[in-house]
């Protein structure tokens, strides 16, 4: 078991390595048991808004000694999470010489267990208008999803919020608790997801993510992305 202070120290590495980091090589000579428990894990990272029609995503896995193992930052077709490309605002804007655009960015912040079952997730959808390098209007919504078990047990949403800030920045938060077959007390597991979207006047955007895990195991993985 790795105590919180040691696990948290790895977060600085994750943030410094940034989106370009790739997964660390596995040490086949000393495999970590899948049932090894880690406590007080916090992971952070950011991804840029990809070109229209594309999605950018990354997986971070809880590896040996409770250290995060960064997967490759991948650009893939947006498919079901398709981003809307920049669109001209109309003839009047063009005649006035303003580069008016409307953009939409969607983000996902999900936690999966070692069997690739999504436990908890936070999703945002932000739209903004920009002209002459300035954000002229913006809005953002968030939704939460969580895994339930057939006997009215499993993960539950404890609280959620969406907040706006200056310069068209939005923050969405969701706290989840668990009471079910793996813990009848309801005191062992808790996931907190935080997603931040910064919308810029030039039509670009950045998605930043945090996740805090009260208890986790080797092989659990965090999947984040935006499109």
C-alpha positions as CSV (number, residue, x, y, z in Angstrom):
1,X,0.0,0.0,0.0
2,X,1.3,3.5,-0.9
3,X,0.4,6.4,1.4
4,X,-1.1,9.5,0.0
5,X,1.9,11.7,0.2
6,X,4.0,9.4,-1.9
7,X,1.3,8.9,-4.5
8,X,0.6,12.6,-4.7
9,X,4.3,13.3,-5.4
10,X,3.8,11.5,-8.8
11,X,1.2,14.1,-9.8
12,X,3.9,16.7,-10.4
13,X,5.6,14.3,-12.8
14,X,2.3,13.8,-14.6
15,X,1.7,17.5,-15.0
16,X,5.3,18.3,-16.0
17,X,5.4,15.6,-18.6
18,X,2.2,17.0,-20.2
19,X,0.2,15.6,-23.1
20,X,3.3,14.5,-25.1
21,X,4.3,11.9,-22.5
22,X,4.0,8.2,-23.4
23,X,3.5,5.1,-21.3
24,X,6.4,3.9,-19.2
25,X,7.8,0.4,-20.0
26,X,6.5,-2.3,-17.8
27,X,8.9,-4.3,-15.6
28,X,8.1,-7.9,-16.5
29,X,10.5,-9.2,-13.8
30,X,8.5,-7.8,-11.0
31,X,4.8,-7.7,-11.8
32,X,2.6,-6.0,-9.3
33,X,-0.4,-7.9,-8.0
34,X,-3.7,-6.7,-9.4
35,X,-5.3,-6.6,-6.0
36,X,-2.7,-4.2,-4.5
37,X,-4.5,-1.3,-3.0
38,X,-3.4,2.3,-3.4
39,X,-4.9,5.2,-1.2
40,X,-5.2,8.9,-1.7
41,X,-4.3,9.0,-5.4
42,X,-4.7,12.3,-7.3
43,X,-4.0,12.6,-11.1
44,X,-4.0,15.8,-13.2
45,X,-3.4,16.7,-16.8
46,X,-4.4,18.9,-19.8
47,X,-5.2,18.4,-23.4
48,X,-5.5,20.9,-26.3
49,X,-8.6,21.2,-28.4
50,X,-7.9,19.1,-31.6
51,X,-8.8,20.1,-35.1
52,X,-12.5,20.1,-36.1
53,X,-13.8,16.6,-36.6
54,X,-11.0,15.0,-34.4
55,X,-10.8,14.0,-30.7
56,X,-7.7,14.0,-28.5
57,X,-7.6,11.4,-25.7
58,X,-5.2,9.8,-23.2
59,X,-5.3,6.9,-20.8
60,X,-3.5,6.9,-17.4
61,X,-3.2,3.6,-15.6
62,X,-2.4,2.9,-12.0
63,X,0.8,1.0,-12.3
64,X,3.3,-0.8,-10.0
65,X,4.0,0.9,-6.7
66,X,0.8,3.0,-7.3
67,X,2.6,5.2,-9.8
68,X,0.7,6.6,-12.8
69,X,1.7,5.1,-16.2
70,X,0.9,7.6,-19.0
71,X,-0.5,6.3,-22.2
72,X,0.1,8.0,-25.6
73,X,-1.8,11.1,-26.4
74,X,-3.9,10.0,-29.4
75,X,-5.8,12.0,-32.1
76,X,-8.7,10.0,-33.5
77,X,-11.8,10.8,-35.5
78,X,-14.4,12.3,-33.1
79,X,-17.2,9.9,-34.3
80,X,-19.9,10.0,-31.6
81,X,-18.1,12.8,-29.7
82,X,-17.7,14.9,-32.9
83,X,-16.6,18.5,-32.3
84,X,-18.3,21.2,-34.3
85,X,-15.9,23.1,-36.5
86,X,-15.6,26.9,-36.7
87,X,-18.5,28.4,-38.5
88,X,-18.8,31.9,-40.0
89,X,-21.4,34.0,-38.2
90,X,-22.9,35.4,-41.3
91,X,-22.6,37.9,-44.1
92,X,-22.9,40.9,-41.9
93,X,-19.9,39.8,-39.8
94,X,-17.9,39.1,-42.9
95,X,-18.8,42.5,-44.4
96,X,-17.6,44.2,-41.2
97,X,-14.3,42.5,-41.4
98,X,-14.7,40.5,-38.2
99,X,-13.6,36.9,-38.0
100,X,-16.7,35.7,-36.1
101,X,-16.8,32.0,-35.3
102,X,-18.8,29.6,-33.1
103,X,-17.0,26.7,-31.6
104,X,-18.1,23.7,-29.4
105,X,-15.8,21.6,-27.3
106,X,-16.8,18.4,-25.4
107,X,-14.7,16.8,-22.7
108,X,-14.8,13.5,-20.9
109,X,-13.2,12.6,-17.6
110,X,-13.8,8.9,-16.7
111,X,-12.5,6.3,-14.2
112,X,-12.4,2.6,-15.1
113,X,-11.6,-0.4,-13.0
114,X,-9.2,-3.2,-14.0
115,X,-12.0,-5.0,-15.9
116,X,-12.6,-1.9,-18.0
117,X,-15.9,-1.2,-16.4
118,X,-16.6,2.5,-16.2
119,X,-17.2,3.4,-12.6
120,X,-17.7,7.2,-12.7
121,X,-17.6,9.9,-15.3
122,X,-17.9,13.7,-15.8
123,X,-18.7,15.2,-19.2
124,X,-18.9,18.8,-20.3
125,X,-20.2,20.6,-23.4
126,X,-19.1,24.2,-23.9
127,X,-20.0,26.6,-26.7
128,X,-18.5,30.0,-27.3
129,X,-18.6,32.8,-29.9
130,X,-15.5,34.8,-30.8
131,X,-14.9,37.9,-32.9
132,X,-11.9,40.1,-33.4
133,X,-9.9,37.9,-30.9
134,X,-12.5,38.3,-28.1
135,X,-15.0,35.9,-26.6
136,X,-18.4,37.5,-27.2
137,X,-20.6,34.8,-25.6
138,X,-20.1,31.4,-23.9
139,X,-22.1,28.7,-22.1
140,X,-21.3,25.4,-20.6
141,X,-23.2,22.4,-19.3
142,X,-22.1,19.2,-17.5
143,X,-23.5,15.8,-16.9
144,X,-22.5,12.9,-14.7
145,X,-22.7,9.1,-15.2
146,X,-22.0,6.3,-12.8
147,X,-22.2,2.5,-12.6
148,X,-25.0,0.8,-10.6
149,X,-25.4,-2.8,-9.6
150,X,-28.6,-4.8,-10.2
151,X,-29.6,-4.9,-6.5
152,X,-29.8,-1.1,-6.1
153,X,-26.2,-0.8,-5.1
154,X,-23.0,0.5,-6.6
155,X,-21.8,4.0,-7.3
156,X,-23.9,7.1,-6.5
157,X,-23.6,10.7,-7.3
158,X,-23.0,12.6,-4.0
159,X,-22.8,16.2,-5.4
160,X,-22.1,18.2,-8.6
161,X,-21.6,21.7,-9.7
162,X,-20.8,23.8,-12.7
163,X,-19.2,27.3,-12.4
164,X,-18.3,30.0,-14.8
165,X,-15.4,32.4,-14.4
166,X,-13.8,35.4,-16.1
167,X,-12.4,35.0,-19.6
168,X,-14.9,32.3,-20.5
169,X,-13.5,29.6,-18.2
170,X,-15.7,26.9,-16.8
171,X,-15.3,24.4,-14.0
172,X,-17.4,21.3,-13.5
173,X,-17.1,19.0,-10.4
174,X,-18.7,15.7,-9.4
175,X,-18.3,13.7,-6.2
176,X,-19.2,10.0,-6.2
177,X,-19.5,7.5,-3.4
178,X,-19.8,3.7,-3.5
179,X,-21.7,1.2,-1.4
180,X,-22.2,-2.3,-2.9
181,X,-20.8,-5.8,-3.2
182,X,-17.2,-4.7,-2.9
183,X,-17.8,-2.6,0.2
184,X,-21.0,-2.8,2.2
185,X,-20.0,0.0,4.6
186,X,-19.8,2.8,2.0
187,X,-16.6,4.1,3.6
188,X,-13.9,2.7,1.3
189,X,-14.4,4.2,-2.1
190,X,-14.9,7.8,-3.3
191,X,-14.1,9.4,-6.6
192,X,-14.0,13.1,-7.3
193,X,-13.8,14.4,-10.9
194,X,-12.9,18.0,-11.9
195,X,-13.0,19.2,-15.5
196,X,-11.9,22.7,-16.6
197,X,-12.4,24.3,-20.0
198,X,-10.8,27.6,-21.0
199,X,-12.3,29.2,-24.1
200,X,-10.1,31.7,-26.1
201,X,-11.0,34.5,-28.4
202,X,-8.9,33.0,-31.2
203,X,-11.1,29.9,-31.3
204,X,-8.7,27.7,-29.4
205,X,-9.4,25.9,-26.1
206,X,-7.7,23.8,-23.5
207,X,-9.3,21.0,-21.4
208,X,-7.8,20.3,-18.0
209,X,-8.7,17.4,-15.7
210,X,-8.2,16.2,-12.2
211,X,-9.4,13.1,-10.5
212,X,-9.1,12.2,-6.8
213,X,-9.5,8.6,-5.7
214,X,-9.9,7.6,-2.0
215,X,-9.0,4.0,-2.8
216,X,-7.8,2.4,-6.0
217,X,-6.0,-0.7,-7.3
218,X,-3.2,-1.6,-9.7
219,X,-4.7,-1.7,-13.2
220,X,-7.5,0.9,-12.7
221,X,-7.3,3.5,-15.4
222,X,-8.3,7.1,-16.0
223,X,-9.5,8.1,-19.5
224,X,-9.7,11.8,-20.4
225,X,-10.2,13.6,-23.7
226,X,-11.8,16.5,-25.6
227,X,-13.2,17.0,-29.0
